[in-house]
Amino acid sequence: MGYPLPARAALPLALALAASLAACGGGDGDSGGGGTPPAPPGPAARACQLESFADVRIPAARITAVSSVPAGTYRPSDSRQDLNDVPAFCRIDAVATPTASSRINFQLWVPEGASWNGKLVATGNGGYSPALSYGDMAYAMRQGYAVLGGDTGHQTEDMLWGVGNPEKIIDWGSRSINAITVAGKQLLTELRGTAARRAYYLGCSTGGHQGFAEAQRYPEDFDGIIAGAPGNNRTALNIEFMWRFRSNRPANDNLTQFLTPAKLRLITDRAVAACDTLDGVADGVIDDPRACTADKFDVASLLCTAGDAADCLTSDQLGAARNIYQGPRNPRTKAQLYPGWPVGSESGWSGYMGSTEPVRADFWRYWVFDDPQWNWWTFDFDRDVSYAYAKIAPLVDQTSADLSAFKSRGGKLMVYHGWSDPVVSAYDSIGYYDRVLAAQGTQAALDEFYRLFLVPGMGHCSGGPGATTLRADGDAAPDPSRDILALMDRWVEQGKPPDDFVASRMAEGSVQRTRPLCAYPKQAAYRGTGDPDDGASYICR
């Protein structure tokens, strides 16, 4: 759908139309001319230079620079990443200020001339970083989209920017994508003289979190949202990181770790060996970790019988693994605070074990407890959890299952999550899906606008031993059944559900394996005949 003209353009057009009608004797009655006067033209397109925007006024935002970028290889000044094969585009730099203490720097890239497909893609971020997702921006722009990216409202890698400034935390946790999207749509209309016909969102991890914020809080912004591995359950996710740190160490010992990367790799290797072929195919991937039950693989089977060794786990290592699989629980009520981890994800756990302090300790140190000397060993998984949910969760969590407003305006939501993700548990995405299903009432009602794809063997957002490539990057007109952005566009534009999506495993630039991604709760099943590396040999059921 189109978007309304900015107020600056709308008023002169309305006055011009009124004057025209008056000159013809028109007004409230029939002028006798027969028919309805033609619609007024949109605003004229502008040149890609700062001077041509001198009269533009954008609510809660301002332009800082405008420049033309030639086609070819482009490296943004604040990036070490070369972006290859980008079309010539106009880059507009701006800053959004939804509150007095906000400063959200963003960029709008618009392909020149007929290269623009008339649509917009906004991109998300990673972690707590202000870095723009330039790779995602280039990927979408190669397909003809105008693209947006912003810094979430802070400009440093630390978390000190949130100290004493809840509005900046809200910008990061909930508001920044909306702020840059509202302003970016107006800038795009001013530049090209026409509004975007469609607007989509693309992001993973914190980017997935931002996508959930949009669907829940700002349902009018996008026609379609692609949210990968969403960290939307943010407070609970940080509780898990602390649980993982403490589970892997003796009490009050920040240096000694029970489970080393080598021992975690051992667990994954043994789990895969035991459960790989449960789906009828030997491919080094556990298709559905829930099927890898204790009767098929029990981590206790790795307990050392004659002292520590490379091929077994000590009792302390076994205890740590069990605690991490379980996930954090309230010691008093036994309530699950965050889901545990799927079998097969263990080799990635070490990345979020923490070194001398828990991962995201500053979330607790500065944002929750306001105490630079805070000691994580004193954290109470009952009392302090309640305190955190009262203080910080309203600013950063995106867990509402009410997506009725997003659905009613025609929005579509696609979520993907790797089964081997060691950072954000796939079980959390399943839990959220189930809550939205309950709110919608029936599977058919949910399927109208929401799909969840669980990707066997995928790590956090990408990578892993499975068929985990979801993009036909570099293809200006990709096959929608092979490219997740084209898939979303087809769903929105043509109403065709995304039930024929095929992921690829790439090696040295060529496709080694394809596998259908089935909308949850369905999963790919081998037909029993045919090449197991060919997606056509599988059926969703």
Rosetta blueprint (number, residue, H / E / L):
1 M L
2 G L
3 Y L
4 P L
5 L L
6 P L
7 A H
8 R H
9 A H
10 A H
11 L H
12 P H
13 L H
14 A H
15 L H
16 A H
17 L H
18 A H
19 A H
20 S H
21 L H
22 A H
23 A H
24 C L
25 G L
26 G L
27 G L
28 D L
29 G L
30 D L
31 S L
32 G L
33 G L
34 G L
35 G L
36 T L
37 P L
38 P L
39 A L
40 P L
41 P L
42 G L
43 P L
44 A L
45 A L
46 R L
47 A L
48 C L
49 Q L
50 L H
51 E H
52 S H
53 F H
54 A L
55 D L
56 V L
57 R L
58 I E
59 P L
60 A L
61 A E
62 R E
63 I E
64 T E
65 A E
66 V E
67 S E
68 S E
69 V E
70 P L
71 A L
72 G E
73 T E
74 Y E
75 R L
76 P L
77 S L
78 D L
79 S L
80 R L
81 Q L
82 D L
83 L E
84 N E
85 D E
86 V E
87 P L
88 A L
89 F E
90 C E
91 R E
92 I E
93 D E
94 A E
95 V E
96 A E
97 T L
98 P L
99 T L
100 A L
101 S L
102 S L
103 R L
104 I E
105 N E
106 F E
107 Q E
108 L E
109 W E
110 V E
111 P E
112 E L
113 G H
114 A H
115 S H
116 W L
117 N L
118 G L
119 K E
120 L E
121 V E
122 A E
123 T E
124 G L
125 N L
126 G L
127 G L
128 Y L
129 S L
130 P L
131 A L
132 L L
133 S L
134 Y H
135 G H
136 D H
137 M H
138 A H
139 Y H
140 A H
141 M H
142 R H
143 Q L
144 G L
145 Y L
146 A E
147 V E
148 L E
149 G E
150 G E
151 D L
152 T L
153 G L
154 H L
155 Q L
156 T L
157 E L
158 D L
159 M L
160 L H
161 W H
162 G H
163 V L
164 G L
165 N L
166 P H
167 E H
168 K H
169 I H
170 I H
171 D H
172 W H
173 G H
174 S H
175 R H
176 S H
177 I H
178 N H
179 A H
180 I H
181 T H
182 V H
183 A H
184 G H
185 K H
186 Q H
187 L H
188 L H
189 T H
190 E H
191 L H
192 R H
193 G L
194 T L
195 A L
196 A L
197 R L
198 R E
199 A E
200 Y E
201 Y E
202 L E
203 G E
204 C E
205 S L
206 T H
207 G H
208 G H
209 H H
210 Q H
211 G H
212 F H
213 A H
214 E H
215 A H
216 Q H
217 R H
218 Y L
219 P L
220 E L
221 D L
222 F L
223 D L
224 G E
225 I E
226 I E
227 A E
228 G E
229 A L
230 P L
231 G L
232 N L
233 N L
234 R H
235 T H
236 A H
237 L H
238 N H
239 I H
240 E H
241 F H
242 M H
243 W H
244 R H
245 F H
246 R H
247 S H
248 N L
249 R L
250 P L
251 A L
252 N L
253 D L
254 N L
255 L L
256 T L
257 Q L
258 F L
259 L L
260 T L
261 P H
262 A H
263 K H
264 L H
265 R H
266 L H
267 I H
268 T H
269 D H
270 R H
271 A H
272 V H
273 A H
274 A H
275 C H
276 D H
277 T H
278 L H
279 D H
280 G L
281 V L
282 A L
283 D L
284 G L
285 V L
286 I L
287 D L
288 D L
289 P H
290 R H
291 A H
292 C L
293 T L
294 A L
295 D L
296 K L
297 F L
298 D L
299 V H
300 A H
301 S H
302 L H
303 L E
304 C L
305 T L
306 A L
307 G L
308 D L
309 A L
310 A L
311 D L
312 C L
313 L E
314 T L
315 S H
316 D H
317 Q H
318 L H
319 G H
320 A H
321 A H
322 R H
323 N H
324 I H
325 Y H
326 Q H
327 G L
328 P L
329 R E
330 N L
331 P L
332 R L
333 T L
334 K L
335 A L
336 Q E
337 L L
338 Y L
339 P L
340 G L
341 W L
342 P L
343 V L
344 G L
345 S L
346 E H
347 S H
348 G H
349 W H
350 S H
351 G H
352 Y H
353 M L
354 G L
355 S L
356 T L
357 E L
358 P L
359 V L
360 R L
361 A H
362 D H
363 F H
364 W H
365 R H
366 Y H
367 W H
368 V H
369 F L
370 D L
371 D L
372 P L
373 Q L
374 W L
375 N L
376 W H
377 W H
378 T H
379 F L
380 D L
381 F L
382 D L
383 R H
384 D H
385 V H
386 S H
387 Y H
388 A H
389 Y H
390 A H
391 K H
392 I L
393 A H
394 P H
395 L H
396 V H
397 D L
398 Q L
399 T L
400 S L
401 A L
402 D L
403 L L
404 S H
405 A H
406 F H
407 K H
408 S H
409 R L
410 G L
411 G L
412 K E
413 L E
414 M E
415 V E
416 Y E
417 H E
418 G E
419 W L
420 S L
421 D L
422 P L
423 V L
424 V L
425 S L
426 A H
427 Y H
428 D H
429 S H
430 I H
431 G H
432 Y H
433 Y H
434 D H
435 R H
436 V H
437 L H
438 A H
439 A H
440 Q H
441 G L
442 T L
443 Q H
444 A H
445 A H
446 L H
447 D H
448 E L
449 F L
450 Y E
451 R E
452 L E
453 F E
454 L E
455 V E
456 P L
457 G L
458 M L
459 G L
460 H L
461 C L
462 S L
463 G L
464 G L
465 P L
466 G L
467 A L
468 T L
469 T E
470 L L
471 R L
472 A L
473 D L
474 G L
475 D L
476 A L
477 A L
478 P L
479 D L
480 P L
481 S L
482 R L
483 D L
484 I H
485 L H
486 A H
487 L H
488 M H
489 D H
490 R H
491 W H
492 V H
493 E H
494 Q H
495 G L
496 K L
497 P L
498 P L
499 D L
500 D L
501 F L
502 V E
503 A E
504 S E
505 R E
506 M E
507 A E
508 E L
509 G L
510 S E
511 V E
512 Q E
513 R E
514 T E
515 R E
516 P E
517 L L
518 C L
519 A E
520 Y L
521 P L
522 K L
523 Q L
524 A E
525 A E
526 Y E
527 R L
528 G L
529 T L
530 G L
531 D L
532 P L
533 D L
534 D L
535 G H
536 A H
537 S H
538 Y E
539 I E
540 C E
541 R L
